[in-house]
């Protein structure tokens, strides 16, 4: 076997490892994109719920709400906060 041939034989396992590494990195990139997409959807849903809460609060501001309404809005706020807490807020920019 010639010297270049031996060298190529030695490199074959590294090529295989490199292909597997490329696959892992591509998979991680896809996972990261899916996480970002899910995070954006969750934040959109939270924004929609918070807007609804604000609308409900505005609607009852001039008319004294019943205790049932007060309790329902409080429950909705707790549920919204629980949803918001699932995805941590990014740290503030310095």
DOTILO-407554 format. One line per field, with one value per atom (N, C-alpha, C): residue in three letters; residue number from 1; atom name; chain; x, y, z. Coordinates in nm, 3 decimals, padded with zeros to 5 digits. Layout:
REM residues N
rest = c(ala	...)
nr = c(NUM	...)
atom = c(CA	...)
kette = c(A	...)
u = c(X	...)
v = c(Y	...)
w = c(Z	...)
This chain:
REM residues 94
rest = c(unk	unk	unk	unk	unk	unk	unk	unk	unk	unk	unk	unk	unk	unk	unk	unk	unk	unk	unk	unk	unk	unk	unk	unk	unk	unk	unk	unk	unk	unk	unk	unk	unk	unk	unk	unk	unk	unk	unk	unk	unk	unk	unk	unk	unk	unk	unk	unk	unk	unk	unk	unk	unk	unk	unk	unk	unk	unk	unk	unk	unk	unk	unk	unk	unk	unk	unk	unk	unk	unk	unk	unk	unk	unk	unk	unk	unk	unk	unk	unk	unk	unk	unk	unk	unk	unk	unk	unk	unk	unk	unk	unk	unk	unk	unk	unk	unk	unk	unk	unk	unk	unk	unk	unk	unk	unk	unk	unk	unk	unk	unk	unk	unk	unk	unk	unk	unk	unk	unk	unk	unk	unk	unk	unk	unk	unk	unk	unk	unk	unk	unk	unk	unk	unk	unk	unk	unk	unk	unk	unk	unk	unk	unk	unk	unk	unk	unk	unk	unk	unk	unk	unk	unk	unk	unk	unk	unk	unk	unk	unk	unk	unk	unk	unk	unk	unk	unk	unk	unk	unk	unk	unk	unk	unk	unk	unk	unk	unk	unk	unk	unk	unk	unk	unk	unk	unk	unk	unk	unk	unk	unk	unk	unk	unk	unk	unk	unk	unk	unk	unk	unk	unk	unk	unk	unk	unk	unk	unk	unk	unk	unk	unk	unk	unk	unk	unk	unk	unk	unk	unk	unk	unk	unk	unk	unk	unk	unk	unk	unk	unk	unk	unk	unk	unk	unk	unk	unk	unk	unk	unk	unk	unk	unk	unk	unk	unk	unk	unk	unk	unk	unk	unk	unk	unk	unk	unk	unk	unk	unk	unk	unk	unk	unk	unk	unk	unk	unk	unk	unk	unk	unk	unk	unk	unk	unk	unk	unk	unk	unk	unk	unk	unk)
nr = c(1	1	1	2	2	2	3	3	3	4	4	4	5	5	5	6	6	6	7	7	7	8	8	8	9	9	9	10	10	10	11	11	11	12	12	12	13	13	13	14	14	14	15	15	15	16	16	16	17	17	17	18	18	18	19	19	19	20	20	20	21	21	21	22	22	22	23	23	23	24	24	24	25	25	25	26	26	26	27	27	27	28	28	28	29	29	29	30	30	30	31	31	31	32	32	32	33	33	33	34	34	34	35	35	35	36	36	36	37	37	37	38	38	38	39	39	39	40	40	40	41	41	41	42	42	42	43	43	43	44	44	44	45	45	45	46	46	46	47	47	47	48	48	48	49	49	49	50	50	50	51	51	51	52	52	52	53	53	53	54	54	54	55	55	55	56	56	56	57	57	57	58	58	58	59	59	59	60	60	60	61	61	61	62	62	62	63	63	63	64	64	64	65	65	65	66	66	66	67	67	67	68	68	68	69	69	69	70	70	70	71	71	71	72	72	72	73	73	73	74	74	74	75	75	75	76	76	76	77	77	77	78	78	78	79	79	79	80	80	80	81	81	81	82	82	82	83	83	83	84	84	84	85	85	85	86	86	86	87	87	87	88	88	88	89	89	89	90	90	90	91	91	91	92	92	92	93	93	93	94	94	94)
atom = c(N	CA	C	N	CA	C	N	CA	C	N	CA	C	N	CA	C	N	CA	C	N	CA	C	N	CA	C	N	CA	C	N	CA	C	N	CA	C	N	CA	C	N	CA	C	N	CA	C	N	CA	C	N	CA	C	N	CA	C	N	CA	C	N	CA	C	N	CA	C	N	CA	C	N	CA	C	N	CA	C	N	CA	C	N	CA	C	N	CA	C	N	CA	C	N	CA	C	N	CA	C	N	CA	C	N	CA	C	N	CA	C	N	CA	C	N	CA	C	N	CA	C	N	CA	C	N	CA	C	N	CA	C	N	CA	C	N	CA	C	N	CA	C	N	CA	C	N	CA	C	N	CA	C	N	CA	C	N	CA	C	N	CA	C	N	CA	C	N	CA	C	N	CA	C	N	CA	C	N	CA	C	N	CA	C	N	CA	C	N	CA	C	N	CA	C	N	CA	C	N	CA	C	N	CA	C	N	CA	C	N	CA	C	N	CA	C	N	CA	C	N	CA	C	N	CA	C	N	CA	C	N	CA	C	N	CA	C	N	CA	C	N	CA	C	N	CA	C	N	CA	C	N	CA	C	N	CA	C	N	CA	C	N	CA	C	N	CA	C	N	CA	C	N	CA	C	N	CA	C	N	CA	C	N	CA	C	N	CA	C	N	CA	C	N	CA	C	N	CA	C	N	CA	C	N	CA	C	N	CA	C	N	CA	C	N	CA	C	N	CA	C	N	CA	C	N	CA	C)
kette = c(A	A	A	A	A	A	A	A	A	A	A	A	A	A	A	A	A	A	A	A	A	A	A	A	A	A	A	A	A	A	A	A	A	A	A	A	A	A	A	A	A	A	A	A	A	A	A	A	A	A	A	A	A	A	A	A	A	A	A	A	A	A	A	A	A	A	A	A	A	A	A	A	A	A	A	A	A	A	A	A	A	A	A	A	A	A	A	A	A	A	A	A	A	A	A	A	A	A	A	A	A	A	A	A	A	A	A	A	A	A	A	A	A	A	A	A	A	A	A	A	A	A	A	A	A	A	A	A	A	A	A	A	A	A	A	A	A	A	A	A	A	A	A	A	A	A	A	A	A	A	A	A	A	A	A	A	A	A	A	A	A	A	A	A	A	A	A	A	A	A	A	A	A	A	A	A	A	A	A	A	A	A	A	A	A	A	A	A	A	A	A	A	A	A	A	A	A	A	A	A	A	A	A	A	A	A	A	A	A	A	A	A	A	A	A	A	A	A	A	A	A	A	A	A	A	A	A	A	A	A	A	A	A	A	A	A	A	A	A	A	A	A	A	A	A	A	A	A	A	A	A	A	A	A	A	A	A	A	A	A	A	A	A	A	A	A	A	A	A	A	A	A	A	A	A	A	A	A	A	A	A	A)
u = c(00.084	00.000	00.089	00.054	00.135	00.109	00.199	00.190	00.063	00.027	-00.097	-00.221	-00.216	-00.329	-00.345	-00.236	-00.241	-00.297	-00.253	-00.300	-00.450	-00.498	-00.641	-00.719	-00.664	-00.730	-00.739	-00.637	-00.637	-00.741	-00.766	-00.858	-01.005	-01.033	-01.173	-01.255	-01.206	-01.288	-01.317	-01.221	-01.243	-01.350	-01.353	-01.458	-01.594	-01.603	-01.730	-01.773	-01.678	-01.706	-01.750	-01.685	-01.719	-01.861	-01.900	-02.036	-02.138	-02.108	-02.199	-02.208	-02.097	-02.096	-02.180	-02.168	-02.250	-02.399	-02.434	-02.574	-02.622	-02.540	-02.576	-02.595	-02.505	-02.514	-02.637	-02.669	-02.789	-02.913	-02.913	-03.027	-03.042	-02.934	-02.941	-02.992	-02.953	-03.001	-03.152	-03.199	-03.344	-03.419	-03.364	-03.429	-03.434	-03.325	-03.321	-03.426	-03.440	-03.540	-03.681	-03.706	-03.838	-03.868	-03.768	-03.786	-03.816	-03.743	-03.769	-03.911	-03.953	-04.087	-04.194	-04.175	-04.270	-04.272	-04.157	-04.149	-04.223	-04.207	-04.276	-04.428	-04.472	-04.616	-04.670	-04.594	-04.638	-04.647	-04.547	-04.551	-04.668	-04.698	-04.811	-04.941	-04.955	-05.075	-05.088	-04.977	-04.978	-05.019	-04.964	-05.001	-05.151	-05.207	-05.350	-05.433	-05.392	-05.465	-05.457	-05.339	-05.325	-05.408	-05.419	-05.506	-05.652	-05.692	-05.830	-05.855	-05.759	-05.774	-05.792	-05.710	-05.721	-05.858	-05.908	-06.041	-06.149	-06.138	-06.237	-06.233	-06.112	-06.099	-06.158	-06.134	-06.189	-06.342	-06.394	-06.539	-06.611	-06.548	-06.615	-06.576	-06.485	-06.436	-06.549	-06.639	-06.747	-06.868	-06.874	-06.985	-06.926	-06.970	-06.914	-06.935	-06.827	-06.839	-06.889	-06.952	-06.994	-06.870	-06.887	-06.775	-06.733	-06.830	-06.802	-06.706	-06.730	-06.642	-06.503	-06.499	-06.372	-06.291	-06.358	-06.290	-06.242	-06.326	-06.289	-06.167	-06.163	-06.048	-05.923	-05.937	-05.823	-05.771	-05.861	-05.820	-05.748	-05.798	-05.735	-05.595	-05.578	-05.445	-05.348	-05.395	-05.309	-05.269	-05.365	-05.335	-05.239	-05.256	-05.167	-05.026	-05.014	-04.882	-04.815	-04.893	-04.837	-04.785	-04.860	-04.815	-04.690	-04.687	-04.571	-04.447	-04.465	-04.352	-04.288	-04.359	-04.304	-04.177	-04.179	-04.062	-04.002	-03.882	-03.824	-03.803	-03.820	-03.796	-03.646	-03.607	-03.464	-03.413	-03.285	-03.230	-03.232	-03.248	-03.249	-03.116	-03.124	-03.000	-02.931	-02.799	-02.724	-02.721)
v = c(-00.118	00.000	00.124	00.218	00.338	00.430	00.520	00.612	00.699	00.761	00.838	00.752	00.629	00.539	00.511	00.491	00.469	00.593	00.707	00.832	00.848	00.816	00.824	00.726	00.607	00.508	00.560	00.629	00.684	00.797	00.868	00.980	00.937	00.818	00.775	00.783	00.735	00.748	00.895	00.983	01.125	01.185	01.139	01.186	01.143	01.020	00.969	01.049	01.076	01.156	01.295	01.353	01.488	01.492	01.388	01.383	01.373	01.292	01.277	01.409	01.476	01.605	01.708	01.708	01.798	01.770	01.642	01.604	01.651	01.632	01.675	01.826	01.899	02.045	02.093	02.028	02.065	02.036	01.922	01.887	01.989	02.029	02.129	02.262	02.298	02.421	02.414	02.299	02.280	02.287	02.224	02.226	02.369	02.441	02.580	02.664	02.644	02.718	02.684	02.557	02.515	02.575	02.581	02.641	02.790	02.859	03.002	03.025	02.940	02.954	02.931	02.829	02.799	02.913	02.967	03.078	03.200	03.229	03.343	03.321	03.199	03.169	03.186	03.139	03.150	03.297	03.374	03.517	03.588	03.549	03.607	03.574	03.449	03.408	03.484	03.501	03.574	03.720	03.781	03.919	03.930	03.832	03.834	03.822	03.736	03.719	03.847	03.907	04.031	04.144	04.149	04.250	04.225	04.098	04.064	04.106	04.082	04.122	04.274	04.348	04.494	04.538	04.471	04.505	04.477	04.364	04.331	04.432	04.467	04.565	04.699	04.740	04.866	04.859	04.744	04.729	04.740	04.694	04.696	04.817	04.901	05.014	05.110	05.140	05.235	05.171	05.041	04.969	04.877	04.887	04.800	04.653	04.577	04.437	04.351	04.242	04.147	04.073	04.010	03.933	03.821	03.768	03.662	03.713	03.835	03.895	03.921	03.975	04.003	03.874	03.766	03.637	03.580	03.594	03.541	03.613	03.746	03.823	03.785	03.768	03.729	03.592	03.498	03.364	03.372	03.456	03.473	03.533	03.627	03.686	03.581	03.497	03.392	03.294	03.254	03.162	03.226	03.353	03.424	03.431	03.458	03.465	03.328	03.223	03.087	03.056	03.096	03.075	03.157	03.279	03.366	03.310	03.248	03.195	03.072	03.008	02.888	02.922	03.035	03.078	03.198	03.184	03.296	03.417	03.534	03.658	03.672	03.728	03.750	03.854	03.845	03.945	04.082	04.188	04.323	04.355	04.430	04.472	04.579	04.570	04.672	04.805)
w = c(00.000	00.000	00.000	-00.082	-00.092	00.027	00.047	00.159	00.152	00.036	00.030	00.058	00.015	00.039	00.188	00.257	00.403	00.473	00.427	00.486	00.464	00.346	00.318	00.405	00.425	00.512	00.655	00.699	00.834	00.847	00.739	00.743	00.735	00.687	00.670	00.798	00.913	01.035	01.070	01.043	01.071	00.980	00.855	00.764	00.814	00.862	00.915	01.038	01.125	01.245	01.203	01.105	01.060	01.003	00.925	00.871	00.984	01.085	01.199	01.277	01.293	01.361	01.284	01.153	01.070	01.091	01.100	01.122	01.259	01.360	01.496	01.500	01.439	01.440	01.364	01.251	01.176	01.259	01.329	01.414	01.526	01.587	01.695	01.642	01.522	01.461	01.439	01.391	01.369	01.502	01.605	01.737	01.791	01.777	01.825	01.751	01.622	01.545	01.592	01.618	01.667	01.804	01.889	02.022	02.008	01.921	01.901	01.848	01.754	01.698	01.805	01.887	01.994	02.097	02.127	02.221	02.168	02.040	01.979	01.982	01.953	01.957	02.098	02.197	02.336	02.377	02.341	02.375	02.307	02.183	02.112	02.186	02.227	02.300	02.431	02.501	02.628	02.603	02.498	02.465	02.438	02.366	02.335	02.463	02.553	02.678	02.762	02.769	02.846	02.787	02.655	02.592	02.630	02.632	02.672	02.816	02.903	03.043	03.051	02.978	02.979	02.928	02.823	02.770	02.874	02.944	03.047	03.161	03.203	03.310	03.269	03.145	03.094	03.087	03.045	03.030	03.164	03.270	03.400	03.486	03.435	03.513	03.552	03.460	03.488	03.554	03.551	03.614	03.719	03.841	03.944	03.906	03.897	03.858	03.974	03.938	04.040	04.093	04.206	04.261	04.166	04.093	03.996	03.887	03.839	03.738	03.798	03.918	03.985	03.999	04.042	04.060	03.927	03.822	03.690	03.634	03.649	03.602	03.682	03.812	03.896	03.854	03.827	03.780	03.647	03.557	03.427	03.440	03.532	03.555	03.609	03.699	03.754	03.644	03.560	03.450	03.351	03.322	03.230	03.286	03.416	03.477	03.474	03.498	03.493	03.353	03.251	03.113	03.085	03.133	03.112	03.181	03.295	03.371	03.307	03.214	03.149	03.072	03.002	02.925	02.997	03.052	03.127	03.036	03.095	03.023	03.001	02.886	02.864	02.962	03.000	03.092	03.026	03.105	03.049	02.985	02.878	02.808	02.890	02.902	02.980	02.911)
